[in-house]
Amino acid sequence: MKRPFLLLLLFALALAPQALPASESVLGSAGAAFPAVQAGASARAIGMGSTYVGIAEGSASLLWNPAGLADLRSNEVAIHHSSSLLGMSQEIAVIGLPLGTSQGLGLSLSFADGGAFEGRNALGAPTGDYGARAYGASLGWGIEVPGDLALGLTAKMERQELAGQSADAFAGDLGLLWSPSPAFRLGASYSNLGSDVVGKKLAQGLRLGLSSYLDKGRAMQWLLAASLEALVQGDQSVHVSLEGSFYRALAARAGYIFQAGGAAVGTGLAGWTLGAGLKVGSIDLDYAFIPVPALGNTHRLSLSYAFGERRSDPAKASAHSLGRSNTVVPATVVVLYDQDFVAAPAPGAEALSQGAQERLHKGLREISGVSGAILRVNGMSERKAVAPALSDRREKLVRSFLYSIMPGATVSSVTSPNSESANAAYPSAIFRFLVR
């Protein structure tokens, strides 16, 4: 998708008529039972205005769009804590496990404490305090299918307790993701398919979303996302968000939620969601803040840890392998010609042309985020009597450029004969990226 079109779409969504006060409990409805104790979950998703259905990255996709589990790159465990309105709290633990090359499994356990309430009888006399609790568990599975599609299914249960009485619910979620490119996704999910509980329908709803990375792989990259949410019994809403990340280590997020055709509720920053993230090695720490002036603010904190061998992306795998190895690795190829190296101000020095820099940027974006991925830079020269297009000096120039835009990666390179053209005597540089 072209950048101007996405920006135009987000701007159009921002013109929705009225603001919806921000709430992490999306898919909630006053007239429906069990508005999903696990709704919201990760601080990253909440900080981005609940637009995660079209993003669906990591183990948190279990609670938003189970199709995203198919794209799990490594084992992941996460804990999500929420301190919300009127003293309520919520704890969720999620485990994500890749299965083979195109499947993933997710498991979650949750607990919500609504606090203590003062009980009174019909005459207004005190009868003692009572509590409200909710317990939940879910098991999800995602699988990639032909056509750049992924499908997902979640089975879940929830028990709610109030004043000594309890009710149980069993439900399921369905999810779909379409990823026509590494930088763009479309997602859809339907939540809480199940039978009525205590005479009321479950809080069911449909989410549709899209997301697009801008400048992916560069030092500063952006993620734009938007989603629509329609409840079977309740309101419709529009969500937009923006995330900026710097060297994949620091992130800032903002989202906004709009009520579609409804009256505005709340004042001040109602409708906004804000967040930040910090990545240190395999650990991610995320924070979300939801200001609701009329009732109080909500804070959510998430901690996740990725472990085990990182899985390569089969969609990016190609027939380009190293040496005589039969192991297929995620790889992309950039070809540089003599004209891609232009004279620099210093005598005898060279620099990369603008076109060469753009092609290298594109190659990096294609392998971005996959540990061990390979960027192969082939040197082609029409002048066999002179040094090949990718001499040692030019290889160092390319390496320096790659380091300048991805300093957080460990880069190694080897030189091998180029057998992909008539210029078989001229070498290629193969850059292996180990991304933290």
C-alpha positions as CSV (number, residue, x, y, z in Angstrom):
1,M,0.0,0.0,0.0
2,K,1.3,3.5,-0.8
3,R,2.1,5.7,2.1
4,P,-0.2,8.6,1.0
5,F,-3.2,6.3,0.8
6,L,-2.7,5.0,4.3
7,L,-2.2,8.5,5.7
8,L,-5.4,9.6,3.9
9,L,-7.3,6.7,5.4
10,L,-6.1,7.4,8.9
11,F,-7.0,11.1,8.5
12,A,-10.5,10.2,7.3
13,L,-11.0,7.9,10.3
14,A,-9.9,10.7,12.5
15,L,-12.8,12.7,11.3
16,A,-15.3,10.3,12.9
17,P,-18.0,12.4,14.6
18,Q,-17.7,11.8,18.3
19,A,-15.1,10.6,20.8
20,L,-15.5,7.4,22.8
21,P,-13.9,7.5,26.2
22,A,-10.9,5.2,26.1
23,S,-11.4,1.8,27.6
24,E,-9.2,-1.3,27.6
25,S,-12.3,-3.5,27.9
26,V,-13.3,-3.4,24.3
27,L,-16.0,-5.8,23.3
28,G,-17.8,-4.9,26.5
29,S,-21.6,-4.2,26.6
30,A,-23.9,-3.4,29.4
31,G,-26.6,-5.6,28.0
32,A,-24.4,-8.7,27.4
33,A,-22.7,-11.2,29.7
34,F,-19.0,-11.7,30.2
35,P,-17.4,-8.8,28.4
36,A,-14.2,-10.8,28.2
37,V,-12.0,-10.5,31.3
38,Q,-8.9,-10.9,29.0
39,A,-9.9,-8.1,26.7
40,G,-7.0,-5.7,26.2
41,A,-4.2,-7.6,27.7
42,S,-0.8,-6.2,26.6
43,A,0.2,-2.6,27.3
44,R,1.5,-2.2,23.8
45,A,-2.0,-3.1,22.4
46,I,-3.8,-0.8,24.8
47,G,-1.3,2.1,24.3
48,M,-2.0,1.8,20.5
49,G,-5.7,2.4,21.0
50,S,-6.8,-1.3,20.8
51,T,-5.8,-1.5,17.1
52,Y,-4.0,-4.8,17.6
53,V,-6.3,-6.9,15.4
54,G,-4.4,-5.8,12.3
55,I,-1.0,-6.0,14.0
56,A,-1.1,-9.3,15.9
57,E,2.5,-9.7,16.8
58,G,3.9,-11.9,19.6
59,S,2.0,-13.9,22.2
60,A,-0.5,-11.1,22.8
61,S,-2.1,-11.9,19.5
62,L,-3.8,-14.8,21.4
63,L,-6.1,-12.2,23.0
64,W,-6.7,-10.1,19.9
65,N,-6.4,-12.2,16.8
66,P,-5.3,-15.8,17.2
67,A,-4.2,-15.9,13.5
68,G,-1.1,-13.9,14.6
69,L,0.1,-17.0,16.6
70,A,1.2,-18.5,13.2
71,D,3.9,-15.9,13.0
72,L,5.5,-16.4,16.4
73,R,9.3,-16.2,15.8
74,S,10.4,-17.6,19.2
75,N,9.1,-19.0,22.5
76,E,7.7,-16.2,24.6
77,V,6.3,-15.7,28.1
78,A,4.5,-12.5,29.1
79,I,2.9,-11.1,32.2
80,H,0.4,-8.2,32.0
81,H,-0.8,-6.2,35.0
82,S,-3.5,-3.6,35.1
83,S,-4.4,-1.1,37.8
84,S,-7.7,0.4,36.7
85,L,-10.8,2.3,37.6
86,L,-12.1,2.3,41.2
87,G,-9.3,0.1,42.6
88,M,-9.9,-2.8,40.2
89,S,-6.9,-4.9,39.1
90,Q,-6.2,-7.6,36.5
91,E,-3.3,-10.1,36.0
92,I,-2.8,-12.1,32.8
93,A,0.0,-14.6,32.0
94,V,0.5,-15.7,28.4
95,I,2.8,-18.3,26.8
96,G,3.4,-18.4,23.1
97,L,5.1,-21.4,21.4
98,P,6.0,-21.7,17.7
99,L,5.1,-25.1,16.2
100,G,7.3,-26.0,13.2
101,T,7.7,-23.4,10.5
102,S,4.1,-22.1,10.0
103,Q,2.1,-22.7,13.2
104,G,1.9,-21.4,16.7
105,L,0.2,-22.1,20.0
106,G,-0.8,-19.8,22.8
107,L,-2.0,-20.3,26.4
108,S,-3.2,-17.8,28.9
109,L,-4.5,-17.6,32.5
110,S,-6.1,-14.5,34.0
111,F,-7.5,-13.2,37.2
112,A,-9.5,-10.0,37.8
113,D,-10.3,-8.5,41.2
114,G,-13.2,-6.0,41.3
115,G,-12.5,-5.2,44.9
116,A,-14.9,-5.1,47.9
117,F,-18.4,-3.6,47.9
118,E,-20.6,-2.7,50.8
119,G,-23.8,-4.7,50.8
120,R,-27.2,-3.4,51.9
121,N,-30.7,-5.0,52.0
122,A,-33.9,-3.6,50.6
123,L,-34.3,-1.3,53.7
124,G,-30.8,0.1,53.3
125,A,-29.3,-1.7,56.3
126,P,-25.7,-3.0,56.0
127,T,-25.4,-6.7,55.2
128,G,-21.6,-7.0,55.0
129,D,-19.1,-6.6,52.2
130,Y,-19.0,-8.7,49.2
131,G,-16.5,-9.2,46.4
132,A,-16.3,-9.5,42.6
133,R,-13.9,-11.9,41.0
134,A,-13.3,-13.3,37.5
135,Y,-11.0,-16.1,36.4
136,G,-10.2,-17.1,32.8
137,A,-8.1,-19.4,30.6
138,S,-7.7,-19.7,26.9
139,L,-5.9,-21.9,24.4
140,G,-5.3,-20.6,20.8
141,W,-3.8,-22.0,17.6
142,G,-2.7,-20.2,14.4
143,I,-1.6,-21.6,11.1
144,E,-0.3,-20.1,7.8
145,V,-2.1,-21.2,4.7
146,P,-1.3,-20.4,1.0
147,G,-2.0,-16.9,-0.3
148,D,-0.1,-15.0,2.5
149,L,-3.0,-15.9,4.8
150,A,-3.1,-17.1,8.4
151,L,-6.0,-18.5,10.3
152,G,-6.5,-18.8,14.0
153,L,-8.9,-20.3,16.6
154,T,-9.2,-19.8,20.4
155,A,-11.1,-21.8,22.9
156,K,-11.6,-20.1,26.3
157,M,-13.5,-20.3,29.5
158,E,-14.4,-17.8,32.2
159,R,-15.9,-17.8,35.7
160,Q,-17.3,-14.8,37.3
161,E,-18.1,-14.6,41.0
162,L,-20.3,-12.0,42.7
163,A,-21.6,-11.9,46.2
164,G,-21.1,-15.6,46.7
165,Q,-22.7,-16.7,43.4
166,S,-20.9,-17.7,40.2
167,A,-21.5,-18.3,36.6
168,D,-19.4,-20.0,33.9
169,A,-19.0,-19.3,30.2
170,F,-17.3,-21.2,27.4
171,A,-16.6,-19.4,24.1
172,G,-14.4,-19.2,21.1
173,D,-12.7,-16.6,18.9
174,L,-11.9,-16.8,15.2
175,G,-9.1,-14.8,13.5
176,L,-7.7,-14.1,10.0
177,L,-4.6,-12.2,8.9
178,W,-3.5,-11.3,5.4
179,S,0.1,-10.2,5.0
180,P,0.8,-9.4,1.3
181,S,4.1,-7.8,2.3
182,P,6.4,-7.6,5.4
183,A,5.2,-4.0,6.0
184,F,1.5,-4.4,5.6
185,R,-1.3,-6.5,7.2
186,L,-5.0,-6.8,7.2
187,G,-6.7,-8.6,10.1
188,A,-10.2,-9.7,11.2
189,S,-11.5,-11.5,14.3
190,Y,-14.8,-12.4,15.8
191,S,-14.8,-12.8,19.6
192,N,-16.9,-14.7,22.1
193,L,-18.8,-17.2,20.0
194,G,-20.8,-19.2,22.5
195,S,-24.2,-19.9,24.1
196,D,-26.2,-17.6,26.5
197,V,-25.2,-17.3,30.1
198,V,-27.8,-16.7,32.9
199,G,-30.3,-15.6,30.2
200,K,-28.0,-13.1,28.5
201,K,-26.0,-13.3,25.3
202,L,-22.2,-13.2,25.4
203,A,-20.6,-9.9,24.5
204,Q,-19.8,-10.8,20.9
205,G,-18.1,-8.5,18.4
206,L,-16.3,-8.2,15.1
207,R,-13.0,-6.4,14.7
208,L,-11.5,-5.4,11.4
209,G,-8.0,-3.7,11.2
210,L,-5.0,-2.8,9.1
211,S,-1.4,-1.9,9.9
212,S,1.5,-0.6,7.9
213,Y,5.2,-0.1,8.8
214,L,6.9,3.0,7.4
215,D,10.7,3.0,7.0
216,K,10.9,-0.5,8.5
217,G,14.5,-1.5,9.2
218,R,15.7,2.0,9.6
219,A,16.9,3.6,12.8
220,M,13.6,5.3,13.2
221,Q,10.6,3.3,12.0
222,W,6.9,4.0,12.3
223,L,3.8,1.7,12.6
224,L,0.4,3.1,11.6
225,A,-2.7,1.1,12.5
226,A,-6.5,1.5,12.3
227,S,-9.4,-0.7,13.2
228,L,-13.2,-0.9,13.3
229,E,-15.2,-2.6,16.0
230,A,-18.9,-3.6,15.8
231,L,-20.6,-5.2,18.8
232,V,-23.6,-7.5,18.4
233,Q,-25.2,-5.7,21.4
234,G,-23.6,-2.4,21.8
235,D,-21.7,0.4,20.0
236,Q,-19.5,0.6,17.0
237,S,-16.2,2.3,17.3
238,V,-13.2,3.4,15.2
239,H,-9.6,3.2,16.5
240,V,-6.4,4.8,15.2
241,S,-2.9,4.7,16.4
242,L,0.7,5.5,15.8
243,E,3.9,4.0,17.1
244,G,7.4,5.3,16.6
245,S,10.4,3.1,17.6
246,F,14.1,4.2,17.7
247,Y,16.7,1.5,17.0
248,R,14.1,-1.1,18.1
249,A,15.0,-0.2,21.7
250,L,12.7,2.7,22.6
251,A,9.1,3.2,21.5
252,A,6.4,5.8,22.0
253,R,2.7,5.2,21.2
254,A,-0.6,7.0,21.0
255,G,-4.1,6.0,20.0
256,Y,-7.5,7.4,19.9
257,I,-10.9,5.7,20.0
258,F,-14.0,7.2,18.4
259,Q,-17.7,6.4,19.0
260,A,-19.3,5.9,15.6
261,G,-22.4,8.1,15.5
262,G,-22.8,8.3,19.3
263,A,-22.7,11.2,21.7
264,A,-19.4,12.2,23.2
265,V,-18.7,11.0,26.7
266,G,-16.2,12.4,29.1
267,T,-14.0,15.5,28.8
268,G,-10.3,16.4,28.6
269,L,-8.2,13.5,27.3
270,A,-11.0,11.0,27.2
271,G,-10.6,8.9,24.1
272,W,-6.8,9.0,24.2
273,T,-4.5,6.1,25.0
274,L,-0.8,6.6,25.5
275,G,2.2,4.2,25.9
276,A,5.9,3.6,25.8
277,G,8.2,0.6,25.4
278,L,11.7,-0.4,26.2
279,K,13.6,-3.4,24.7
280,V,16.7,-4.8,26.3
281,G,18.0,-7.9,24.6
282,S,15.2,-10.5,24.7
283,I,13.1,-8.6,27.3
284,D,10.4,-6.1,26.4
285,L,8.9,-3.7,29.0
286,D,5.7,-1.8,28.0
287,Y,3.5,0.7,29.7
288,A,0.1,2.1,28.8
289,F,-1.8,5.1,30.3
290,I,-5.5,5.6,29.8
291,P,-6.8,8.9,31.1
292,V,-10.5,8.9,32.1
293,P,-11.0,12.2,34.1
294,A,-14.5,11.3,35.3
295,L,-13.5,8.0,37.0
296,G,-9.8,7.9,37.3
297,N,-6.8,6.7,35.3
298,T,-5.9,3.2,34.2
299,H,-2.3,2.0,34.1
300,R,-1.1,-1.2,32.4
301,L,2.3,-2.7,32.6
302,S,3.6,-5.7,30.5
303,L,6.8,-7.7,30.7
304,S,7.7,-10.3,28.1
305,Y,10.7,-12.5,27.5
306,A,11.6,-14.3,24.3
307,F,13.7,-17.4,24.6
308,G,14.9,-20.4,22.6
309,E,16.1,-20.5,19.0
310,R,14.5,-17.8,16.8
311,R,12.4,-19.2,14.0
312,S,13.1,-18.0,10.5
313,D,10.2,-16.7,8.4
314,P,9.3,-19.2,5.6
315,A,7.7,-16.5,3.6
316,K,11.1,-14.8,3.3
317,A,13.0,-18.0,2.6
318,S,14.4,-18.4,-0.8
319,A,16.6,-20.7,-2.8
320,H,19.7,-18.6,-1.9
321,S,21.8,-20.7,0.4
322,L,25.4,-20.3,1.6
323,G,28.1,-22.3,0.0
324,R,27.1,-25.9,-0.5
325,S,24.8,-26.1,2.4
326,N,21.3,-27.6,1.8
327,T,19.9,-25.4,4.5
328,V,17.5,-22.7,3.1
329,V,17.8,-19.4,5.0
330,P,15.8,-16.2,4.9
331,A,17.6,-14.2,2.2
332,T,17.3,-11.3,-0.2
333,V,19.6,-10.1,-2.9
334,V,20.7,-6.7,-3.9
335,V,22.8,-6.2,-7.1
336,L,25.2,-3.2,-7.2
337,Y,26.8,-2.1,-10.5
338,D,29.8,0.1,-11.3
339,Q,27.5,3.1,-11.7
340,D,26.2,2.6,-8.1
341,F,29.6,3.8,-6.8
342,V,30.1,7.5,-7.4
343,A,33.2,9.6,-6.8
344,A,33.6,11.1,-3.3
345,P,35.2,14.5,-2.5
346,A,38.4,12.8,-1.2
347,P,40.9,11.8,-4.0
348,G,40.3,8.2,-5.1
349,A,37.4,7.7,-2.7
350,E,33.9,6.5,-3.6
351,A,30.4,6.7,-2.2
352,L,27.2,4.9,-2.7
353,S,24.7,6.5,-5.1
354,Q,21.2,7.4,-3.9
355,G,19.7,4.6,-5.9
356,A,22.1,2.1,-4.3
357,Q,21.2,3.3,-0.8
358,E,17.5,3.0,-1.5
359,R,17.9,-0.6,-2.8
360,L,20.0,-1.6,0.3
361,H,17.3,0.0,2.5
362,K,14.6,-2.1,0.7
363,G,16.7,-5.3,1.1
364,L,17.1,-4.6,4.9
365,R,13.4,-4.1,5.3
366,E,12.7,-7.5,3.7
367,I,14.8,-9.4,6.2
368,S,14.1,-7.1,9.1
369,G,13.5,-8.8,12.4
370,V,14.7,-12.3,11.5
371,S,17.8,-13.4,13.3
372,G,20.4,-15.0,11.0
373,A,18.8,-13.5,7.9
374,I,21.0,-12.9,4.9
375,L,21.4,-9.9,2.7
376,R,23.4,-10.9,-0.3
377,V,25.0,-8.0,-2.2
378,N,26.1,-9.1,-5.7
379,G,28.7,-7.1,-7.6
380,M,28.3,-6.8,-11.3
381,S,30.9,-5.2,-13.6
382,E,30.8,-4.7,-17.4
383,R,34.6,-4.0,-17.3
384,K,36.3,-7.3,-16.7
385,A,39.7,-5.8,-17.1
386,V,39.3,-3.7,-14.0
387,A,38.5,-4.5,-10.4
388,P,35.1,-6.1,-9.9
389,A,32.1,-4.0,-8.9
390,L,32.3,-5.3,-5.3
391,S,36.0,-5.1,-4.5
392,D,37.2,-5.3,-0.9
393,R,37.1,-1.5,-0.7
394,R,33.5,-1.4,-1.9
395,E,32.5,-4.2,0.3
396,K,33.7,-2.2,3.3
397,L,31.7,0.8,2.0
398,V,28.6,-1.3,1.9
399,R,29.2,-2.7,5.3
400,S,29.7,0.8,6.8
401,F,26.5,2.0,5.3
402,L,24.5,-1.0,6.7
403,Y,26.0,-0.4,10.1
404,S,24.9,3.2,10.0
405,I,21.2,2.3,9.6
406,M,21.1,-0.9,11.7
407,P,23.7,-0.4,14.5
408,G,21.9,-2.8,16.8
409,A,22.6,-5.8,14.7
410,T,25.7,-8.0,14.6
411,V,27.0,-8.2,11.0
412,S,29.4,-10.7,9.5
413,S,30.2,-11.0,5.8
414,V,32.0,-13.5,3.6
415,T,33.0,-13.3,0.0
416,S,32.1,-16.1,-2.4
417,P,32.2,-16.6,-6.2
418,N,29.2,-15.2,-8.0
419,S,27.7,-17.9,-10.1
420,E,24.5,-16.1,-11.0
421,S,25.7,-14.3,-14.1
422,A,28.2,-14.5,-16.9
423,N,30.6,-12.5,-14.6
424,A,31.3,-15.6,-12.6
425,A,34.7,-14.4,-11.6
426,Y,33.4,-11.4,-9.7
427,P,32.5,-11.9,-6.1
428,S,29.4,-11.3,-4.0
429,A,29.3,-10.2,-0.4
430,I,27.0,-12.1,1.9
431,F,26.0,-10.2,5.0
432,R,24.5,-12.3,7.9
433,F,22.4,-10.3,10.3
434,L,22.1,-11.4,14.0
435,V,19.4,-9.0,15.2
436,R,19.0,-8.7,19.0
